[in-house]
Amino acid sequence: MSQEQDESKRHEVEAPHWTEEQIKRRRQRNLAIAWALAGFIVLFFVVTIVKLGGNVANRPL
């Protein structure tokens, strides 16, 4: 029976205890990733508009 209890506890994971400094750094890292992603999206949009040219609105429907 003791071996069964050991097996059941083997998969339990203790929740991490974050310090304020770790939370602050994680938030800053997430913001940096978000800004980089937004910049990448804007870059794709601008490149697409430039490649399509200014007459994209004058196409036949």
VENPEUR-V300619 format. One record per residue. N is the residue number from 1. PHI is phi in whole degrees, 0 to 359 (* if undefined). OMEGA is omega in whole degrees, 0 to 359 (* if undefined). D_CENTER is the distance of its C-alpha to the mean C-alpha in whole Angstrom. Layout:
n=<N N>
phi=<PHI PHI>
omega=<OMEGA OMEGA>
d_center=<D_CENTER D_CENTER>
This chain:
n=<1 2 3 4 5 6 7 8 9 10 11 12 13 14 15 16 17 18 19 20 21 22 23 24 25 26 27 28 29 30 31 32 33 34 35 36 37 38 39 40 41 42 43 44 45 46 47 48 49 50 51 52 53 54 55 56 57 58 59 60 61>
phi=<* 295 292 295 294 298 295 289 275 295 264 284 240 280 293 289 251 274 275 299 296 294 295 296 295 295 297 296 295 295 295 297 295 297 295 296 295 298 297 296 295 298 300 298 297 296 297 296 296 296 292 287 90 283 269 295 281 265 282 288 264>
omega=<180 180 177 178 178 179 182 180 183 184 178 180 179 180 180 177 184 173 179 180 179 179 180 179 179 178 178 179 179 178 178 178 179 179 178 178 178 178 179 179 179 178 178 180 181 179 179 180 180 181 180 178 184 184 183 179 183 181 178 179 *>
d_center=<44 43 41 39 38 37 35 33 32 31 27 27 24 24 22 20 22 20 22 21 20 18 16 16 15 12 12 12 10 7 9 10 7 7 10 10 8 11 14 13 13 17 18 18 20 22 23 24 26 28 28 29 32 33 35 32 34 37 37 39 37>
